[in-house]
Amino acid sequence: MPSFSYIMLVVVSTGFVTWLCRVTPFFLLKRFTMPKWMLDFLSFVPVAIMSALVFNNMFIPHIGHLPGMNWPNILAAVPSVLAAVLTRSLLVIAIVGVLTLAVIRALM
Protein backbone atom coordinates (compact mmCIF):
# COMPACT_ATOMS: atom_id res chain seq x y z
CA MET A 1 0.00 0.00 0.00
CA PRO A 2 1.45 3.40 -0.97
CA SER A 3 2.40 5.79 1.78
CA PHE A 4 0.45 8.93 2.60
CA SER A 5 3.28 11.20 1.44
CA TYR A 6 3.41 9.43 -1.94
CA ILE A 7 -0.34 9.82 -2.43
CA MET A 8 -0.15 13.50 -1.47
CA LEU A 9 2.74 14.03 -3.89
CA VAL A 10 0.70 12.45 -6.69
CA VAL A 11 -2.39 14.54 -5.88
CA VAL A 12 -0.44 17.82 -5.67
CA SER A 13 1.61 17.13 -8.81
CA THR A 14 -1.41 16.16 -10.90
CA GLY A 15 -3.22 19.26 -9.63
CA PHE A 16 -0.24 21.40 -10.63
CA VAL A 17 -0.08 19.85 -14.11
CA THR A 18 -3.83 20.42 -14.57
CA TRP A 19 -3.49 24.04 -13.43
CA LEU A 20 -0.49 24.55 -15.73
CA CYS A 21 -2.41 23.19 -18.73
CA ARG A 22 -5.25 25.61 -18.07
CA VAL A 23 -3.14 28.71 -17.35
CA THR A 24 -0.47 28.38 -20.05
CA PRO A 25 -2.76 29.35 -22.97
CA PHE A 26 -3.63 32.62 -21.25
CA PHE A 27 0.03 33.59 -20.93
CA LEU A 28 0.77 32.59 -24.52
CA LEU A 29 -2.25 34.40 -25.97
CA LYS A 30 -1.24 37.67 -24.26
CA ARG A 31 1.98 37.76 -26.30
CA PHE A 32 0.57 36.84 -29.70
CA THR A 33 -2.24 38.27 -31.78
CA MET A 34 -4.51 35.76 -33.46
CA PRO A 35 -6.03 36.45 -36.87
CA LYS A 36 -9.72 37.37 -37.03
CA TRP A 37 -10.71 34.14 -38.80
CA MET A 38 -9.24 32.12 -35.90
CA LEU A 39 -11.06 34.21 -33.30
CA ASP A 40 -14.30 33.75 -35.23
CA PHE A 41 -13.69 29.99 -35.35
CA LEU A 42 -12.85 29.78 -31.64
CA SER A 43 -16.00 31.70 -30.72
CA PHE A 44 -17.99 28.53 -31.51
CA VAL A 45 -16.04 26.33 -29.07
CA PRO A 46 -18.14 27.08 -25.92
CA VAL A 47 -21.38 26.44 -27.81
CA ALA A 48 -20.06 23.15 -29.18
CA ILE A 49 -18.87 21.99 -25.76
CA MET A 50 -22.17 22.85 -24.07
CA SER A 51 -24.14 21.18 -26.86
CA ALA A 52 -22.08 18.02 -26.54
CA LEU A 53 -22.59 17.94 -22.77
CA VAL A 54 -26.34 18.57 -23.00
CA PHE A 55 -27.09 16.13 -25.83
CA ASN A 56 -24.92 13.45 -24.22
CA ASN A 57 -27.25 13.47 -21.20
CA MET A 58 -30.45 13.32 -23.24
CA PHE A 59 -29.81 9.81 -24.54
CA ILE A 60 -29.14 6.45 -22.89
CA PRO A 61 -26.69 4.26 -24.83
CA HIS A 62 -27.64 0.67 -25.61
CA ILE A 63 -24.86 -1.46 -27.07
CA GLY A 64 -25.85 -2.70 -30.51
CA HIS A 65 -29.09 -0.70 -30.60
CA LEU A 66 -30.21 2.87 -31.09
CA PRO A 67 -29.92 5.04 -27.99
CA GLY A 68 -32.94 5.42 -25.76
CA MET A 69 -34.43 8.70 -24.61
CA ASN A 70 -33.68 10.03 -21.14
CA TRP A 71 -37.09 11.64 -20.69
CA PRO A 72 -36.48 13.45 -17.38
CA ASN A 73 -33.47 15.24 -18.85
CA ILE A 74 -35.28 16.02 -22.09
CA LEU A 75 -38.25 17.45 -20.20
CA ALA A 76 -35.93 19.53 -17.98
CA ALA A 77 -34.15 20.88 -21.06
CA VAL A 78 -37.32 22.53 -22.40
CA PRO A 79 -37.68 25.16 -19.63
CA SER A 80 -33.90 25.58 -19.60
CA VAL A 81 -33.87 26.46 -23.29
CA LEU A 82 -36.76 28.84 -22.73
CA ALA A 83 -34.84 30.48 -19.86
CA ALA A 84 -31.78 30.72 -22.11
CA VAL A 85 -33.72 32.49 -24.84
CA LEU A 86 -35.40 34.88 -22.44
CA THR A 87 -32.56 35.76 -20.06
CA ARG A 88 -29.26 34.74 -21.68
CA SER A 89 -27.93 34.25 -18.16
CA LEU A 90 -25.97 31.09 -17.42
CA LEU A 91 -26.89 31.26 -13.74
CA VAL A 92 -30.63 31.44 -14.49
CA ILE A 93 -30.33 28.59 -17.00
CA ALA A 94 -28.55 26.36 -14.47
CA ILE A 95 -31.02 27.15 -11.69
CA VAL A 96 -34.05 26.54 -13.92
CA GLY A 97 -32.57 23.26 -15.19
CA VAL A 98 -31.69 21.94 -11.74
CA LEU A 99 -35.02 22.92 -10.21
CA THR A 100 -36.99 21.50 -13.13
CA LEU A 101 -35.11 18.19 -12.96
CA ALA A 102 -35.62 18.06 -9.17
CA VAL A 103 -39.39 18.54 -9.59
CA ILE A 104 -39.54 15.93 -12.36
CA ARG A 105 -37.63 13.39 -10.25
CA ALA A 106 -39.81 14.13 -7.21
CA LEU A 107 -42.95 13.49 -9.25
CA MET A 108 -41.70 10.24 -10.79
C-alpha positions as CSV (number, residue, x, y, z in Angstrom):
1,M,0.0,0.0,0.0
2,P,1.4,3.4,-1.0
3,S,2.4,5.8,1.8
4,F,0.4,8.9,2.6
5,S,3.3,11.2,1.4
6,Y,3.4,9.4,-1.9
7,I,-0.3,9.8,-2.4
8,M,-0.2,13.5,-1.5
9,L,2.7,14.0,-3.9
10,V,0.7,12.4,-6.7
11,V,-2.4,14.5,-5.9
12,V,-0.4,17.8,-5.7
13,S,1.6,17.1,-8.8
14,T,-1.4,16.2,-10.9
15,G,-3.2,19.3,-9.6
16,F,-0.2,21.4,-10.6
17,V,-0.1,19.9,-14.1
18,T,-3.8,20.4,-14.6
19,W,-3.5,24.0,-13.4
20,L,-0.5,24.6,-15.7
21,C,-2.4,23.2,-18.7
22,R,-5.2,25.6,-18.1
23,V,-3.1,28.7,-17.4
24,T,-0.5,28.4,-20.0
25,P,-2.8,29.3,-23.0
26,F,-3.6,32.6,-21.2
27,F,0.0,33.6,-20.9
28,L,0.8,32.6,-24.5
29,L,-2.2,34.4,-26.0
30,K,-1.2,37.7,-24.3
31,R,2.0,37.8,-26.3
32,F,0.6,36.8,-29.7
33,T,-2.2,38.3,-31.8
34,M,-4.5,35.8,-33.5
35,P,-6.0,36.4,-36.9
36,K,-9.7,37.4,-37.0
37,W,-10.7,34.1,-38.8
38,M,-9.2,32.1,-35.9
39,L,-11.1,34.2,-33.3
40,D,-14.3,33.7,-35.2
41,F,-13.7,30.0,-35.4
42,L,-12.9,29.8,-31.6
43,S,-16.0,31.7,-30.7
44,F,-18.0,28.5,-31.5
45,V,-16.0,26.3,-29.1
46,P,-18.1,27.1,-25.9
47,V,-21.4,26.4,-27.8
48,A,-20.1,23.2,-29.2
49,I,-18.9,22.0,-25.8
50,M,-22.2,22.8,-24.1
51,S,-24.1,21.2,-26.9
52,A,-22.1,18.0,-26.5
53,L,-22.6,17.9,-22.8
54,V,-26.3,18.6,-23.0
55,F,-27.1,16.1,-25.8
56,N,-24.9,13.5,-24.2
57,N,-27.2,13.5,-21.2
58,M,-30.5,13.3,-23.2
59,F,-29.8,9.8,-24.5
60,I,-29.1,6.5,-22.9
61,P,-26.7,4.3,-24.8
62,H,-27.6,0.7,-25.6
63,I,-24.9,-1.5,-27.1
64,G,-25.9,-2.7,-30.5
65,H,-29.1,-0.7,-30.6
66,L,-30.2,2.9,-31.1
67,P,-29.9,5.0,-28.0
68,G,-32.9,5.4,-25.8
69,M,-34.4,8.7,-24.6
70,N,-33.7,10.0,-21.1
71,W,-37.1,11.6,-20.7
72,P,-36.5,13.4,-17.4
73,N,-33.5,15.2,-18.8
74,I,-35.3,16.0,-22.1
75,L,-38.3,17.5,-20.2
76,A,-35.9,19.5,-18.0
77,A,-34.2,20.9,-21.1
78,V,-37.3,22.5,-22.4
79,P,-37.7,25.2,-19.6
80,S,-33.9,25.6,-19.6
81,V,-33.9,26.5,-23.3
82,L,-36.8,28.8,-22.7
83,A,-34.8,30.5,-19.9
84,A,-31.8,30.7,-22.1
85,V,-33.7,32.5,-24.8
86,L,-35.4,34.9,-22.4
87,T,-32.6,35.8,-20.1
88,R,-29.3,34.7,-21.7
89,S,-27.9,34.2,-18.2
90,L,-26.0,31.1,-17.4
91,L,-26.9,31.3,-13.7
92,V,-30.6,31.4,-14.5
93,I,-30.3,28.6,-17.0
94,A,-28.5,26.4,-14.5
95,I,-31.0,27.2,-11.7
96,V,-34.0,26.5,-13.9
97,G,-32.6,23.3,-15.2
98,V,-31.7,21.9,-11.7
99,L,-35.0,22.9,-10.2
100,T,-37.0,21.5,-13.1
101,L,-35.1,18.2,-13.0
102,A,-35.6,18.1,-9.2
103,V,-39.4,18.5,-9.6
104,I,-39.5,15.9,-12.4
105,R,-37.6,13.4,-10.3
106,A,-39.8,14.1,-7.2
107,L,-43.0,13.5,-9.2
108,M,-41.7,10.2,-10.8
